[in-house]
Amino acid sequence: MSTHEILNQAPPREGVDEYAADAPLLEAVARWGRRGTDAAGRPGLHAIGALVGSAAFQRDAERANTRPPVLHTHDRRGHRIDEVEYDDAYHRIMAAALGAGAHTSAWADPGPGANVDRAAAFFLFAQVEPGHSCPVSMTHAAVPVLELAASGLRDEWMPRLLSREYEPELGGGAAGGKRSAIVGMAMTEKQGGSDVRANTTRAEPTGADGPWGREFRLTGHKWFCSAPMSDAFLVLAQAPGGLSCFFLPRVLPDGSRNVFRVQRLKDKLGNRSNASSEVEFDGTTAWLVGEEGRGVATIVQMVNRTRLDCVIGTAAGMRQSVAEAAWHVRHRSAFGSLLVDQPAMAAVVADLALESEAATLTSMRLARAYDDPSAELRGTDADDAERAFRRLATAVAKYWVCKRGPGHAYEALECLGGNGYTETFPLARRYREQPLLAIWEGSGNVIALDVLRVLAREPEAFDAFFDVAGRAGGEHAGFDLALAEAQSVVREVAADVAAAASRARELTERLALVLQAALLIEHSPGAVADAFVRTRLEGTGGMLYGTLPPGTDTAAILARA
């Protein structure tokens, strides 16, 4: 008899249409999107779902992370080149994501539903390989900032951002002949981190202004610069008129390399396929974007959208975790029965599925709030209300959904037992990935304090938020009570500014749970909404996943996983 028989192991989860398999995502796109197709008839979300669910794409995802980027500061003859080498698997993933419009399709073909379809495409790619999502997200988010640039710069670069081509080599001006571009950002510095007003990078005007606008020379150091092989970056630096935003290309209009010294790549916990770096500027050429002295107000156009992508990316990670856990328990037996038929394990996976569905609905509803309104709503109070809603809801969701990601990934990993803890299964990688999205674009306190700033400066955003959440009123007593309590906390915080900071996290958490519950009550099956309200709002669940209250329809929840 053979000593090595493979029994009771789940088969590979391959050949799956990840879009068709995800009921909450499918329903959200049908409700708020364009049902997965664009005006030009390009491959829709089912094609993307089949691609990312293929064995070949999964192998590329693993390879891109196990063969991480390598920095080459000099060539063999000693010339400074500052290039980062990526594995071919990474380039294949990037080409697929850009070809599917996961970066800027919502800008190229705007209108109701455009941002939802783009968000769903981004979600599907990030579900399987999250590292490449960083430059994809930054390119999407750079578009509204580039609109503020001088016409010559905008006219030359905007078509490149909207292109669906992927050209990994560096290029730039007319001499570069490049048709597409990826845009990154470099804001933080070692002495300031999130406090970008403490930046010391200097920007000196050259006086050589032209079609690209006012030209400056930048000198300084950036502590975190992701995707350093991007074609251009939006950068914050101290100009004579104050902190300002600049457009910094890697290659100058004459085809020569700009001064962009990649000092080292960061050795990160996760996000291994994406190069993050420290960079040095030394007389580096850049062009002013927006008004001098209003750099934060300019670049926040980008930050709001990358924060949204943090929410989408975390929800995508939750979906991967649930899909892998649900697959495993449906194929693995222990103690005489399938794991999925054992109540303790079924409760854990169902609880993970609740969290995932709430995150998915939140991310897609937020994406819808970023869409151009329909013609009949444009410029109306309803249009204004959507903009106000997204201003608050983006921060609220960024705080809560992204903070829930790491614990969710761990619990799903444990469902696979020892296999989950090995690097040959994807959930170990996911567990290391999820904390990044809670840190990137503002960690917890930064985001919670931003919610307080909205309360102080834009109270209409709270009105819009509660208008959306209030649509679910009257369906569940526990929700109605939580909604009233959240409104009461808002009033208390607004009335006591001195104590506001100490309650910022409490307020943000309450708002997040009310929004998620409202969306589930309004749009998900009753079993899902009821279980979420009872466990998250009424407190009848426990502190950890899997402690669902009696009467929960676990089977109905699992059927959607």
TIKOLKOL-961883 format. One line per 5 residues: number of its first residue (from 1); their letters; for each residue x, y negated, z negated of C-alpha. Coordinates in Angstrom, 3 decimals, padded with zeros to 6 digits. Example, Ala and Ser with C-alpha at 12.3 -4.5 7.8 and 13.67 -1.06 7.14 Angstrom:
<atoms>
1	as	012.300:004.500:-007.800 | 013.670:001.060:-007.140
</atoms>
This chain:
<atoms>
1	msthe	000.000:000.000:000.000 | 001.295:-003.475:000.853 | 002.517:-005.537:-002.073 | 001.479:-008.794:-000.407 | -002.168:-008.951:000.546
6	ilnqa	-003.836:-012.349:000.932 | -007.199:-012.090:-000.749 | -009.636:-014.604:-002.191 | -007.915:-017.659:-000.698 | -010.002:-020.346:000.997
11	ppreg	-009.424:-020.494:004.754 | -007.844:-023.652:006.185 | -010.277:-026.546:006.381 | -009.640:-027.253:010.062 | -011.698:-027.851:013.181
16	vdeya	-014.191:-030.000:011.263 | -015.983:-033.094:012.571 | -015.335:-035.173:009.466 | -017.945:-037.718:010.509 | -020.730:-035.195:011.043
21	adapl	-019.806:-033.443:007.779 | -020.159:-036.618:005.713 | -023.883:-037.212:005.159 | -023.549:-040.497:003.207 | -021.235:-042.018:005.839
26	leava	-023.375:-040.780:008.715 | -026.495:-042.286:007.148 | -024.779:-045.582:006.332 | -023.634:-046.087:009.924 | -027.102:-045.195:011.212
31	rwgrr	-028.552:-047.788:008.835 | -026.109:-050.672:009.198 | -023.876:-049.950:012.173 | -024.165:-049.318:015.877 | -024.386:-045.573:015.415
36	gtdaa	-020.762:-044.982:016.240 | -020.444:-046.304:019.779 | -019.253:-049.633:021.105 | -020.390:-051.789:023.999 | -017.707:-050.419:026.323
41	grpgl	-018.795:-046.825:025.740 | -015.455:-045.766:024.246 | -015.268:-042.601:022.135 | -017.394:-042.965:019.051 | -017.151:-041.819:015.488
46	haiga	-017.850:-038.153:016.206 | -014.775:-038.069:018.436 | -012.718:-039.660:015.659 | -014.180:-037.226:013.135 | -013.196:-034.254:015.289
51	lvgsa	-009.706:-035.665:015.815 | -008.902:-036.271:012.134 | -010.445:-032.925:011.207 | -008.203:-031.034:013.625 | -005.278:-028.897:012.547
56	afqrd	-002.905:-030.967:014.698 | -003.859:-034.257:013.011 | -003.552:-032.698:009.562 | -000.074:-031.437:010.432 | 000.896:-034.917:011.601
61	aeran	-000.437:-036.396:008.359 | 001.690:-034.025:006.308 | 004.745:-034.545:008.482 | 004.505:-038.345:008.364 | 004.649:-038.141:004.574
66	trppv	007.324:-035.457:004.223 | 009.585:-037.191:006.769 | 009.313:-040.759:005.471 | 010.653:-043.879:007.199 | 014.394:-044.527:007.239
71	lhthd	016.021:-047.971:007.236 | 018.870:-048.780:009.630 | 020.350:-052.157:008.730 | 023.191:-052.006:011.289 | 023.963:-050.227:014.526
76	rrghr	027.083:-048.110:014.988 | 029.156:-051.144:015.996 | 028.181:-053.206:012.979 | 025.483:-055.415:014.522 | 022.637:-056.255:012.169
81	ideve	019.435:-054.667:013.549 | 017.102:-054.220:010.529 | 015.045:-051.455:012.078 | 012.943:-048.801:010.387 | 012.732:-045.387:012.008
86	ydday	009.451:-043.485:011.666 | 008.730:-039.877:012.501 | 006.941:-039.236:015.784 | 003.958:-037.938:013.806 | 003.449:-041.405:012.338
91	hrima	003.504:-042.952:015.796 | 000.916:-040.453:017.049 | -001.373:-041.339:014.147 | -000.926:-045.076:014.726 | -001.612:-044.689:018.445
96	aalga	-004.810:-042.777:017.709 | -006.041:-045.282:015.113 | -005.408:-048.307:017.325 | -006.790:-046.530:020.363 | -010.014:-045.932:018.444
101	gahts	-010.248:-049.587:017.406 | -009.767:-048.927:013.680 | -007.886:-052.224:013.508 | -009.589:-055.050:015.422 | -012.603:-053.612:017.265
106	awadp	-015.000:-055.701:015.151 | -013.305:-058.889:016.419 | -013.080:-057.748:020.039 | -016.771:-056.851:020.198 | -018.493:-058.770:017.376
111	gpgan	-022.110:-058.707:016.307 | -024.416:-056.910:013.870 | -022.969:-053.515:013.006 | -019.503:-054.134:014.459 | -017.721:-054.253:011.102
116	vdraa	-019.565:-051.162:009.908 | -018.440:-049.086:012.877 | -014.909:-050.424:012.490 | -015.005:-049.640:008.752 | -016.215:-046.101:009.452
121	afflf	-013.372:-045.537:011.935 | -010.884:-046.893:009.408 | -012.470:-044.654:006.728 | -012.077:-041.504:008.827 | -008.416:-042.080:009.645
126	aqvep	-007.608:-043.078:006.040 | -009.384:-039.986:004.751 | -006.652:-037.765:006.152 | -003.580:-040.049:006.377 | -003.759:-043.219:004.289
131	ghscp	-000.250:-044.631:004.702 | -000.693:-045.870:008.249 | -003.818:-047.738:007.137 | -001.707:-050.550:005.692 | -000.566:-052.085:009.035
136	vsmth	-003.942:-051.238:010.601 | -005.716:-053.172:007.836 | -003.329:-056.122:007.904 | -003.731:-056.507:011.660 | -007.514:-056.537:011.327
141	aavpv	-007.330:-059.072:008.495 | -004.825:-061.350:010.277 | -007.259:-062.290:013.046 | -009.230:-065.003:011.171 | -005.966:-066.567:009.953
146	lelaa	-004.522:-066.636:013.454 | -007.632:-068.531:014.541 | -006.275:-071.438:012.450 | -002.958:-071.515:014.321 | -001.984:-073.896:017.124
151	sglrd	-003.649:-073.046:020.429 | -000.434:-071.971:022.141 | 000.428:-069.456:019.423 | -003.143:-068.242:019.171 | -003.562:-067.807:022.922
156	ewmpr	-000.365:-065.788:023.224 | -000.805:-063.537:020.205 | -004.538:-062.971:019.838 | -004.861:-060.701:022.912 | -002.073:-058.572:021.491
161	llsre	-003.850:-058.120:018.185 | -007.079:-057.173:019.949 | -005.335:-054.679:022.225 | -005.899:-050.961:021.682 | -002.430:-050.092:022.878
166	yepel	000.304:-049.073:020.470 | 003.870:-050.024:021.328 | 006.168:-049.144:018.427 | 009.253:-050.915:019.708 | 009.877:-054.525:018.718
171	gggaa	008.865:-057.190:021.187 | 007.584:-060.716:021.131 | 007.793:-063.589:023.566 | 007.810:-063.632:027.321 | 011.147:-061.817:027.333
176	ggkrs	009.702:-059.016:025.232 | 006.866:-058.296:027.634 | 004.815:-056.623:024.925 | 001.047:-056.322:025.410 | 000.063:-055.368:021.847
181	aivgm	001.107:-056.289:018.327 | 000.829:-055.298:014.675 | 000.777:-058.097:012.085 | 001.773:-057.776:008.436 | 002.091:-060.106:005.473
186	amtek	004.796:-061.076:002.982 | 003.543:-063.046:-000.006 | 004.936:-061.784:-003.310 | 008.346:-062.546:-004.755 | 010.251:-060.938:-007.608
191	qggsd	009.698:-063.772:-010.070 | 005.976:-064.212:-009.410 | 004.176:-061.137:-008.134 | 000.489:-062.064:-007.944 | 001.344:-065.612:-009.030
196	vrant	002.234:-066.724:-005.509 | 002.337:-070.380:-006.551 | 005.592:-069.477:-008.311 | 007.168:-068.619:-004.933 | 010.567:-070.168:-004.281
201	traep	011.020:-069.368:-000.585 | 011.644:-072.735:001.110 | 010.295:-073.926:004.445 | 012.099:-076.851:006.101 | 010.583:-078.521:009.182
206	tgadg	012.852:-078.539:012.235 | 011.042:-081.294:014.132 | 011.134:-079.055:017.226 | 007.372:-078.735:017.467 | 005.730:-077.319:020.574
211	pwgre	002.798:-075.216:021.854 | 003.034:-072.919:018.825 | 002.672:-075.868:016.459 | 005.006:-077.172:013.757 | 008.235:-075.219:013.552
216	frltg	010.014:-074.504:010.236 | 013.078:-072.646:008.960 | 012.440:-070.316:006.016 | 014.993:-069.342:003.367 | 014.203:-066.941:000.538
221	hkwfc	013.392:-063.415:-000.563 | 010.198:-061.361:-000.521 | 009.867:-058.586:-003.086 | 007.196:-056.599:-001.213 | 006.804:-056.612:002.550
226	sapms	004.873:-053.653:003.885 | 005.305:-052.246:007.379 | 008.484:-054.259:008.128 | 008.501:-053.053:011.737 | 005.367:-055.089:012.446
231	daflv	005.715:-057.597:015.265 | 004.902:-060.621:013.123 | 004.024:-061.584:009.561 | 001.941:-064.122:007.723 | 004.184:-065.547:005.025
236	laqap	003.803:-067.979:002.129 | 006.605:-070.484:001.504 | 007.121:-073.857:-000.178 | 007.023:-076.618:002.443 | 007.579:-080.311:001.622
241	gglsc	003.806:-080.633:001.297 | 003.415:-077.611:-000.992 | 002.811:-073.868:-000.662 | 001.910:-073.174:002.964 | 001.167:-070.287:005.309
246	fflpr	003.465:-069.475:008.231 | 003.475:-067.171:011.237 | 006.826:-065.393:011.449 | 007.566:-063.196:014.504 | 010.281:-060.541:014.494
251	vlpdg	011.223:-061.547:018.051 | 011.379:-065.192:019.123 | 009.856:-066.605:022.320 | 013.212:-066.406:024.124 | 013.443:-062.665:023.368
256	srnvf	016.111:-062.939:020.649 | 015.712:-061.341:017.225 | 014.542:-063.604:014.408 | 016.502:-063.505:011.129 | 014.604:-060.844:009.181
261	rvqrl	016.919:-058.888:006.918 | 015.404:-055.722:005.494 | 017.386:-055.297:002.273 | 015.976:-051.936:001.218 | 012.885:-049.745:001.378
266	kdklg	010.917:-049.243:-001.826 | 010.995:-045.740:-003.325 | 007.287:-045.452:-004.107 | 005.166:-043.002:-006.052 | 003.000:-042.382:-002.994
271	nrsna	002.196:-044.030:000.327 | 005.333:-042.344:001.641 | 004.549:-042.625:005.348 | 004.329:-046.420:005.107 | 007.567:-048.352:004.716
276	sseve	007.475:-051.049:002.045 | 010.523:-053.256:001.808 | 012.361:-056.203:000.357 | 013.262:-058.770:003.016 | 015.505:-061.787:003.147
281	fdgtt	014.979:-064.965:005.190 | 017.957:-067.163:006.025 | 017.031:-069.953:008.395 | 014.258:-067.749:009.762 | 012.012:-069.397:012.335
286	awlvg	008.296:-069.626:011.576 | 005.323:-071.755:012.585 | 002.797:-073.414:010.282 | -000.714:-071.943:010.200 | -003.475:-074.052:008.706
291	eegrg	-002.800:-077.190:006.688 | 000.504:-077.787:004.952 | 000.069:-077.350:001.216 | -002.999:-075.125:001.594 | -001.284:-071.799:002.048
296	vativ	-003.420:-069.877:-000.422 | -006.657:-071.177:001.072 | -005.378:-070.167:004.514 | -004.151:-066.676:003.749 | -007.154:-065.820:001.566
301	qmvnr	-009.003:-065.269:004.861 | -006.705:-062.278:005.268 | -006.737:-061.177:001.643 | -010.535:-060.920:001.436 | -010.545:-058.438:004.298
306	trldc	-007.612:-056.389:003.074 | -009.386:-056.171:-000.289 | -012.401:-054.786:001.523 | -010.133:-052.234:003.183 | -008.840:-051.232:-000.262
311	vigta	-012.421:-050.339:-001.141 | -012.918:-048.466:002.132 | -009.587:-046.672:001.770 | -010.366:-045.576:-001.792 | -013.795:-044.345:-000.746
316	agmrq	-012.115:-042.427:002.075 | -009.763:-040.840:-000.444 | -012.692:-039.870:-002.634 | -014.324:-038.240:000.354 | -011.177:-036.214:001.096
321	svaea	-011.047:-035.121:-002.540 | -014.694:-034.036:-002.584 | -014.466:-032.294:000.791 | -011.412:-030.278:-000.251 | -012.869:-029.383:-003.657
326	awhvr	-016.258:-028.403:-002.234 | -014.585:-026.284:000.444 | -012.468:-024.488:-002.124 | -015.280:-023.650:-004.535 | -017.432:-022.312:-001.701
331	hrsaf	-014.708:-019.856:-000.664 | -013.024:-018.893:-003.927 | -014.357:-016.291:-006.374 | -013.553:-015.864:-010.047 | -015.035:-013.680:-012.772
336	gsllv	-017.391:-011.976:-010.354 | -018.916:-014.863:-008.391 | -018.112:-017.777:-006.145 | -016.944:-020.837:-008.035 | -019.738:-022.922:-006.538
341	dqpam	-022.284:-020.587:-008.140 | -020.818:-021.097:-011.599 | -022.641:-023.959:-013.371 | -019.585:-025.557:-014.971 | -017.697:-025.858:-011.669
346	aavva	-020.821:-026.864:-009.731 | -021.372:-029.724:-012.189 | -017.823:-031.007:-011.725 | -017.982:-031.053:-007.918 | -021.477:-032.559:-007.952
351	dlale	-020.294:-035.332:-010.278 | -017.324:-036.017:-007.991 | -019.756:-036.158:-005.072 | -021.880:-038.756:-006.902 | -018.837:-040.992:-007.286
356	seaat	-017.865:-040.510:-003.659 | -021.311:-041.294:-002.300 | -021.581:-044.441:-004.424 | -018.193:-045.634:-003.160 | -019.071:-044.882:000.458
361	ltsmr	-022.352:-046.799:000.324 | -020.689:-049.725:-001.417 | -017.923:-049.962:001.171 | -020.251:-049.752:004.163 | -022.753:-052.251:002.723
366	laray	-019.879:-054.642:002.115 | -018.645:-054.162:005.679 | -022.120:-055.072:006.908 | -021.887:-058.347:004.979 | -018.825:-059.264:007.056
371	ddpsa	-020.670:-058.876:010.363 | -021.732:-061.756:012.513 | -025.467:-062.211:011.877 | -028.067:-061.546:014.525 | -029.104:-064.528:016.612
376	elrgt	-032.260:-065.127:014.604 | -030.328:-065.223:011.299 | -027.325:-067.270:012.389 | -027.064:-070.457:010.357 | -030.055:-069.603:008.161
381	dadda	-030.320:-069.204:004.408 | -030.147:-065.428:004.889 | -026.821:-065.798:006.698 | -025.497:-068.014:003.893 | -026.686:-065.469:001.328
386	erafr	-024.721:-062.658:003.011 | -021.528:-064.710:002.912 | -022.130:-065.544:-000.750 | -022.849:-061.882:-001.528 | -019.636:-060.661:000.046
391	rlata	-017.565:-063.275:-001.772 | -018.519:-061.772:-005.134 | -019.221:-058.168:-004.161 | -015.823:-057.693:-002.490 | -013.998:-058.565:-005.704
396	vakyw	-016.383:-056.509:-007.836 | -016.041:-053.432:-005.623 | -012.276:-053.839:-005.268 | -011.939:-053.752:-009.048 | -014.241:-050.844:-009.807
401	vckrg	-014.039:-048.478:-006.838 | -010.258:-048.684:-006.628 | -009.840:-048.125:-010.368 | -012.029:-045.021:-010.167 | -009.885:-043.535:-007.413
406	pghay	-006.971:-042.005:-009.368 | -009.089:-040.193:-011.969 | -011.388:-038.921:-009.245 | -008.440:-037.534:-007.280 | -007.060:-035.788:-010.332
411	ealec	-010.341:-034.028:-011.172 | -010.738:-032.856:-007.577 | -007.142:-031.625:-007.589 | -007.860:-029.543:-010.684 | -010.740:-027.829:-008.885
416	lggng	-008.117:-026.154:-006.680 | -006.140:-024.948:-009.699 | -002.437:-024.432:-009.079 | -002.880:-024.897:-005.333 | -004.092:-028.439:-005.925
421	ytetf	-000.866:-029.296:-007.732 | 001.356:-028.215:-004.835 | 002.516:-030.476:-002.048 | 001.374:-027.986:000.610 | -002.240:-028.939:-000.147
426	plarr	-003.364:-032.541:000.527 | -004.747:-033.463:-002.896 | -001.350:-033.824:-004.581 | -000.565:-036.444:-001.953 | -003.956:-038.060:-002.486
431	yreqp	-003.431:-038.190:-006.256 | -000.220:-040.157:-005.720 | -001.875:-042.374:-003.136 | -004.967:-043.601:-004.957 | -003.302:-045.868:-007.586
436	llaiw	-001.822:-048.059:-004.849 | -005.187:-049.370:-003.711 | -005.984:-050.529:-007.248 | -002.707:-052.487:-007.269 | -002.494:-053.764:-003.692
441	egsgn	-004.184:-057.108:-003.016 | -004.633:-057.858:-006.712 | -004.510:-055.490:-009.673 | -007.319:-055.188:-012.202 | -006.932:-058.384:-014.194
446	viald	-006.291:-060.487:-011.095 | -009.532:-059.265:-009.531 | -011.614:-059.555:-012.714 | -010.423:-063.131:-013.206 | -011.346:-063.839:-009.590
451	vlrvl	-014.901:-062.801:-010.485 | -014.837:-065.463:-013.210 | -013.618:-068.040:-010.697 | -016.596:-067.220:-008.492 | -018.886:-067.693:-011.492
456	arepe	-017.375:-071.126:-012.182 | -017.157:-072.393:-008.615 | -019.724:-070.484:-006.562 | -022.713:-069.587:-008.759 | -024.793:-069.081:-005.625
461	afdaf	-022.777:-065.894:-005.057 | -024.294:-064.433:-008.226 | -027.773:-065.341:-007.001 | -027.081:-063.550:-003.717 | -025.593:-060.553:-005.534
466	fdvag	-028.600:-060.106:-007.799 | -030.947:-060.578:-004.842 | -029.323:-057.541:-003.206 | -029.211:-055.484:-006.401 | -032.728:-056.538:-007.392
471	ragge	-034.262:-054.855:-004.352 | -033.988:-051.553:-006.223 | -035.930:-052.847:-009.225 | -038.983:-051.006:-010.494 | -037.832:-047.549:-009.412
476	hagfd	-035.880:-046.498:-012.493 | -036.223:-047.840:-016.041 | -032.561:-047.251:-016.798 | -031.528:-049.311:-013.798 | -033.935:-052.120:-014.636
481	lalae	-032.462:-052.363:-018.129 | -028.866:-052.343:-016.824 | -029.723:-055.039:-014.281 | -031.215:-057.260:-016.998 | -028.216:-056.674:-019.265
486	aqsvv	-025.782:-057.576:-016.479 | -027.657:-060.818:-015.832 | -027.585:-061.549:-019.569 | -023.809:-061.019:-019.719 | -023.375:-063.398:-016.773
491	revaa	-025.261:-066.087:-018.692 | -023.270:-065.431:-021.881 | -019.924:-065.609:-020.078 | -020.911:-068.765:-018.233 | -021.903:-070.411:-021.527
496	dvaaa	-018.650:-069.575:-023.350 | -015.747:-070.436:-021.076 | -013.190:-070.056:-023.898 | -014.047:-066.369:-024.316 | -014.650:-065.678:-020.644
501	asrar	-011.276:-064.089:-019.813 | -011.624:-061.481:-022.552 | -014.933:-060.358:-021.039 | -013.882:-060.468:-017.380 | -013.466:-056.709:-017.096
506	elter	-016.724:-055.988:-018.914 | -018.611:-058.322:-016.595 | -017.018:-056.900:-013.448 | -017.698:-053.312:-014.472 | -021.363:-054.029:-015.205
511	lalvl	-021.812:-055.748:-011.868 | -020.147:-052.888:-010.008 | -022.265:-050.177:-011.578 | -025.473:-052.147:-011.016 | -024.602:-052.654:-007.350
516	qaall	-023.727:-049.003:-006.797 | -026.858:-047.798:-008.566 | -029.025:-050.212:-006.583 | -027.634:-048.962:-003.265 | -028.137:-045.330:-004.255
521	iehsp	-031.709:-045.946:-005.449 | -032.554:-047.763:-002.245 | -030.833:-045.466:000.257 | -029.869:-042.041:-001.172 | -031.990:-039.029:-002.129
526	gavad	-033.698:-039.218:-005.490 | -031.514:-036.492:-007.019 | -028.364:-038.504:-006.296 | -029.728:-041.823:-007.534 | -031.254:-040.312:-010.666
531	afvrt	-028.059:-038.523:-011.664 | -025.964:-041.642:-011.082 | -028.231:-043.874:-013.166 | -028.458:-041.383:-016.004 | -024.709:-040.764:-016.191
536	rlegt	-023.271:-044.180:-015.324 | -025.896:-046.570:-016.682 | -027.792:-044.712:-019.380 | -024.730:-042.943:-020.752 | -026.265:-039.475:-020.875
541	ggmly	-023.167:-038.018:-019.213 | -019.785:-037.651:-020.853 | -016.443:-039.407:-020.551 | -015.141:-036.974:-017.915 | -016.522:-035.565:-014.678
546	gtlpp	-018.805:-032.554:-014.910 | -020.891:-033.517:-017.944 | -024.165:-033.996:-016.094 | -027.342:-034.267:-018.187 | -029.990:-031.514:-018.278
551	gtdta	-032.360:-031.598:-015.361 | -029.810:-032.819:-012.815 | -030.499:-031.308:-009.389 | -026.929:-030.119:-008.901 | -027.756:-028.026:-005.847
556	ailar	-029.244:-030.991:-003.977 | -026.185:-033.119:-004.715 | -023.792:-030.354:-003.663 | -025.682:-029.871:-000.405 | -024.528:-033.371:000.609
561	a	-020.898:-032.592:-000.274
</atoms>
